[in-house]
């Protein structure tokens, strides 16, 4: 089983990326589709048993869903700060229309409860500066468990400045340990600030549950994390690194609880004596 999908290898039909339980053997809880549309083009689909976000990666447009129309301002690119988004419930018909050329991420998860469709303006997205020194990164909590109400789906964006490390220390969330760790599948979708740019991403497991991924990642690449320690994500000097995280799992509570790799957990203690990277926040002021 390959958990690394280079750009273009997961394209299906109208989607530049389509990875889901129906396309990946053994995958159960998360999906990601990336929709590319030309000026004025539309795409209509059914959510079925999944809830999802319509998240502009570049450009904007309109979303018709659940009898409502939502205008998405969008953004020039993923390094321009957070975007506005639309949450769409399960069992809905959705039409996405691009104002100009646009790309939309559709992170999704199967769910039980049907919630209301909602619009989240970019100004309401909580922007978090996490870590310090060369481990500083910027997190857009548009769909995190603590900031937005959904049934099962968790989704956030992370921007890592050139030369920095994120998803570090390596951590995991593959066991249901109440109050300590959540069982969550995870998808990493990457973009880089320059076509020549690149980064690296690491996933490794245990003797009981082995996995071994060390991938050079470029724009449009995807890494799936079914289990195991994951991190770091490393931005090469000269190139900012972006990734969209999509998470969901079987737990009764929608929450993101992690365990650090004990060999590297001490790194967090060093952050107290380091300043955050002054290049952050990118795009707009921290909330």
C-alpha positions as CSV (number, residue, x, y, z in Angstrom):
1,X,0.0,0.0,0.0
2,X,1.3,3.4,-1.0
3,X,0.4,6.2,1.4
4,X,2.1,8.9,-0.7
5,X,0.2,10.2,-3.8
6,X,2.2,12.5,-6.0
7,X,0.3,15.3,-7.8
8,X,-1.9,13.9,-10.6
9,X,-1.9,10.3,-9.5
10,X,-5.1,10.6,-7.5
11,X,-7.0,12.5,-10.2
12,X,-10.4,11.1,-11.1
13,X,-13.1,12.7,-13.3
14,X,-13.5,16.4,-12.5
15,X,-11.2,16.2,-9.5
16,X,-7.5,16.9,-9.5
17,X,-7.5,14.8,-6.2
18,X,-10.0,12.3,-5.1
19,X,-9.1,10.1,-2.1
20,X,-11.8,8.5,0.0
21,X,-12.9,5.2,1.5
22,X,-14.2,4.2,-1.9
23,X,-10.9,4.8,-3.7
24,X,-8.3,3.7,-1.0
25,X,-8.3,0.1,0.3
26,X,-8.6,0.0,4.1
27,X,-9.4,3.8,4.4
28,X,-12.6,4.5,6.4
29,X,-13.1,7.9,7.9
30,X,-11.8,10.8,5.7
31,X,-12.0,12.1,2.1
32,X,-10.4,14.8,0.1
33,X,-11.3,16.1,-3.3
34,X,-9.8,19.1,-5.1
35,X,-12.0,20.7,-7.7
36,X,-10.5,22.9,-10.4
37,X,-12.9,25.1,-12.4
38,X,-12.4,27.7,-15.2
39,X,-14.2,31.1,-15.2
40,X,-17.9,30.6,-14.8
41,X,-17.7,26.8,-14.7
42,X,-19.9,24.8,-12.3
43,X,-19.8,21.4,-10.8
44,X,-22.8,19.7,-9.1
45,X,-22.5,16.7,-6.8
46,X,-24.2,14.9,-3.9
47,X,-22.7,14.8,-0.4
48,X,-24.3,11.4,0.3
49,X,-23.3,10.2,3.8
50,X,-20.5,12.8,4.1
51,X,-20.4,16.2,5.7
52,X,-17.8,18.6,4.1
53,X,-16.3,22.0,3.7
54,X,-16.0,23.9,0.5
55,X,-12.6,25.7,1.0
56,X,-11.2,28.0,-1.7
57,X,-7.5,27.3,-2.3
58,X,-7.3,30.0,-5.0
59,X,-10.1,32.1,-6.4
60,X,-13.7,32.2,-5.2
61,X,-17.2,31.8,-6.4
62,X,-20.6,30.6,-5.2
63,X,-21.9,27.5,-3.4
64,X,-25.5,26.4,-3.7
65,X,-26.4,23.9,-1.1
66,X,-29.4,22.9,1.1
67,X,-31.6,25.5,-0.6
68,X,-29.2,28.4,0.1
69,X,-26.6,30.3,-1.9
70,X,-23.3,31.3,-0.3
71,X,-20.9,33.8,-1.8
72,X,-17.2,32.8,-1.3
73,X,-14.7,35.7,-1.7
74,X,-11.8,33.2,-1.6
75,X,-8.2,34.3,-1.8
76,X,-5.3,34.6,-4.4
77,X,-3.5,31.6,-2.9
78,X,-3.1,29.6,0.3
79,X,-0.3,31.8,1.5
80,X,-2.6,34.9,1.6
81,X,-4.2,34.1,4.9
82,X,-7.3,32.2,5.7
83,X,-10.3,32.0,3.4
84,X,-14.0,32.1,4.0
85,X,-15.6,28.6,3.8
86,X,-18.9,26.9,3.6
87,X,-19.9,23.8,5.7
88,X,-22.3,21.5,3.9
89,X,-24.2,18.7,5.7
90,X,-24.7,15.1,4.5
91,X,-27.6,14.3,2.1
92,X,-27.3,17.6,0.2
93,X,-27.0,18.6,-3.4
94,X,-24.1,21.0,-4.0
95,X,-23.3,23.2,-6.9
96,X,-19.9,25.0,-6.8
97,X,-19.4,27.8,-9.4
98,X,-16.2,29.7,-10.0
99,X,-16.2,33.4,-10.4
100,X,-12.8,33.3,-12.3
101,X,-10.4,30.4,-12.5
102,X,-10.5,28.7,-9.1
103,X,-9.5,25.7,-7.1
104,X,-11.6,24.3,-4.2
105,X,-10.7,21.7,-1.6
106,X,-13.6,19.5,-0.4
107,X,-12.4,17.8,2.8
108,X,-15.1,15.4,4.0
109,X,-16.0,12.7,6.5
110,X,-18.9,10.2,6.8
111,X,-21.2,11.2,9.6
112,X,-24.4,10.4,11.4
113,X,-26.1,13.7,12.3
114,X,-27.3,16.2,9.8
115,X,-26.3,19.8,10.8
116,X,-27.2,23.0,9.1
117,X,-25.3,24.4,6.2
118,X,-23.3,27.5,7.3
119,X,-20.9,30.2,6.0
120,X,-17.7,31.1,7.9
121,X,-16.2,34.4,6.9
122,X,-12.4,34.6,6.8
123,X,-12.4,37.3,9.5
124,X,-13.9,34.7,11.9
125,X,-11.2,32.0,11.3
126,X,-9.1,31.7,14.4
127,X,-5.4,32.0,13.4
128,X,-3.0,30.4,15.8
129,X,0.8,30.9,15.9
130,X,2.1,27.5,17.2
131,X,5.6,26.6,18.4
132,X,8.7,28.9,18.4
133,X,12.0,29.5,16.7
134,X,12.5,27.2,13.7
135,X,9.4,25.2,14.8
136,X,7.0,28.2,14.4
137,X,4.0,27.6,12.2
138,X,0.6,29.3,11.5
139,X,-2.6,27.3,11.9
140,X,-6.0,28.3,10.4
141,X,-8.6,26.7,12.7
142,X,-11.5,27.0,10.3
143,X,-12.8,23.5,11.1
144,X,-11.1,22.4,14.3
145,X,-13.0,20.7,17.0
146,X,-12.8,23.6,19.4
147,X,-13.8,26.4,16.9
148,X,-16.5,25.0,14.5
149,X,-19.4,22.7,15.1
150,X,-19.5,19.6,12.9
151,X,-20.5,16.0,13.5
152,X,-17.2,14.1,12.9
153,X,-15.0,16.1,10.5
154,X,-12.0,18.1,11.7
155,X,-10.0,20.2,9.2
156,X,-7.3,22.9,9.6
157,X,-4.7,24.6,7.5
158,X,-1.0,25.0,8.4
159,X,1.5,27.4,6.9
160,X,5.2,26.6,7.6
161,X,7.7,29.4,6.7
162,X,10.7,28.6,4.5
163,X,13.3,26.6,6.5
164,X,11.0,25.8,9.4
165,X,9.6,22.5,10.7
166,X,6.0,21.7,11.7
167,X,4.0,18.7,12.8
168,X,6.9,18.5,15.3
169,X,7.6,16.9,17.7
170,X,6.4,13.8,15.9
171,X,3.0,12.7,17.3
172,X,0.2,10.2,16.8
173,X,-3.5,9.9,17.3
174,X,-4.3,6.3,16.5
175,X,-5.6,4.9,19.8
176,X,-8.8,5.7,21.7
177,X,-7.5,6.7,25.1
178,X,-10.1,9.0,26.7
179,X,-8.7,12.3,27.8
180,X,-5.3,11.4,26.3
181,X,-5.4,10.4,22.7
182,X,-8.0,10.3,19.9
183,X,-8.3,7.7,17.1
184,X,-8.2,9.7,13.9
185,X,-7.2,9.0,10.3
186,X,-5.5,12.0,8.7
187,X,-4.9,13.4,5.2
188,X,-2.1,15.9,4.4
189,X,-2.6,17.9,1.2
190,X,0.5,20.0,0.3
191,X,1.2,23.2,-1.7
192,X,4.5,25.1,-2.0
193,X,5.0,28.8,-2.5
194,X,7.0,28.4,-5.8
195,X,6.6,25.8,-8.6
196,X,10.2,24.8,-8.0
197,X,9.7,24.5,-4.3
198,X,9.5,21.4,-2.1
199,X,9.4,20.0,1.4
200,X,9.6,16.7,3.2
201,X,7.1,14.7,5.3
202,X,7.8,11.8,7.6
203,X,5.5,9.0,8.9
204,X,6.8,6.0,10.9
205,X,5.2,3.3,13.0
206,X,5.8,0.8,15.8
207,X,6.8,-2.9,15.7
208,X,3.1,-3.8,16.1
209,X,1.8,-1.3,13.5
210,X,4.6,-0.6,11.0
211,X,4.5,2.2,8.5
212,X,7.4,4.0,6.8
213,X,7.0,7.2,4.7
214,X,9.6,9.7,3.9
215,X,8.3,11.8,1.0
216,X,9.6,14.8,-0.9
217,X,6.4,16.8,-1.3
218,X,5.4,19.4,-3.8
219,X,2.3,21.3,-4.8
220,X,-0.7,18.9,-5.2
221,X,1.0,15.9,-3.4
222,X,-1.0,14.0,-0.7
223,X,0.2,11.8,2.2
224,X,-2.3,9.6,4.0
225,X,-1.7,8.8,7.7
226,X,-3.7,5.7,8.8
227,X,-1.7,5.4,12.0
228,X,1.7,5.9,13.5
229,X,3.9,8.8,14.4
230,X,3.9,11.6,11.9
231,X,6.2,14.6,11.5
232,X,8.1,16.6,10.9
233,X,6.8,18.4,7.8
234,X,9.9,20.4,6.7
235,X,9.8,23.5,4.4
236,X,13.0,23.7,2.4
237,X,14.8,27.1,2.7
238,X,13.5,29.5,0.2
239,X,10.0,27.9,0.0
240,X,7.0,28.3,2.3
241,X,5.1,25.0,2.8
242,X,1.3,24.7,3.2
243,X,-0.8,21.7,4.1
244,X,-4.5,21.0,4.7
245,X,-5.2,18.5,7.4
246,X,-8.4,16.4,7.2
247,X,-9.1,14.2,10.2
248,X,-12.0,12.0,11.5
249,X,-12.3,8.7,13.3
250,X,-14.7,6.3,15.1
251,X,-14.6,8.0,18.5
252,X,-17.9,9.1,20.2
253,X,-16.4,12.6,20.9
254,X,-15.1,14.9,18.1
255,X,-11.7,15.9,19.5
256,X,-8.0,16.2,18.5
257,X,-5.9,14.6,21.3
258,X,-2.3,13.6,20.5
259,X,0.6,11.7,22.0
260,X,4.1,13.0,21.3
261,X,6.9,10.5,20.4
262,X,8.6,10.1,23.9
263,X,12.0,10.3,22.2
264,X,11.3,13.8,21.0
265,X,8.7,15.3,23.3
266,X,11.3,17.3,25.2
267,X,11.7,19.6,22.2
268,X,8.5,21.4,23.3
269,X,10.2,22.5,26.5
270,X,12.7,24.6,24.5
271,X,10.0,26.8,23.0
272,X,9.5,28.7,26.2
273,X,13.0,30.3,25.7
274,X,12.5,31.0,22.0
275,X,10.7,33.8,20.2
276,X,8.1,33.0,17.5
277,X,9.3,33.4,13.9
278,X,8.7,37.1,13.1
279,X,7.6,36.2,9.5
280,X,4.3,35.1,11.0
281,X,1.4,35.7,10.8
282,X,1.2,35.6,7.0
283,X,-1.9,37.1,5.3
284,X,-3.5,39.0,8.2
285,X,-3.0,39.8,11.8
286,X,-3.3,37.1,14.4
287,X,-6.7,36.8,16.2
